[in-house]
């Protein structure tokens, strides 16, 4: 079981959707979320923070290590990168706003399902592959790992 949380950044300018894989970590494991705007003023602490294309997630690492028995890693191996990359607390999709962005991007393709199913499936496949490449080139961490 997993859950997602809408989280507003510290300056309230933007919202991200966070995915908590397997319900291992509680939502308060994220101390703060910074968008590219408010993240510019943050003193980045690599031991507790993860940077992804201008966004910063500040994790309560000591709190996360209390759940070490749930991870296939030793407590000292639990880092912001581990938490994010292994899906214990990450974006829903490739980016903080991917759930909405991907839906908006594929609305025209979805219409094809009504008229040309073969073309619809090909367009969805092409869109998915090209989108991951485009997001990887833009610097998004999860997209880079996917391509």
Buried (B, 14 or more C-beta within 10 A) or exposed (E): EEEEBEBEBBEEEBBBBBBBBEEBBEEEBBEBBBBBEBBEEBEEEEEBBBBBBEBBBBBBBEEBBEBBEEBEBEBEEBBBEBBBBBBBBBBBBBBBBBBEBBEEEBEEBEEBEEEEEEEBEEBBEEBBEEBBBEBBEEEBBBBBEBE
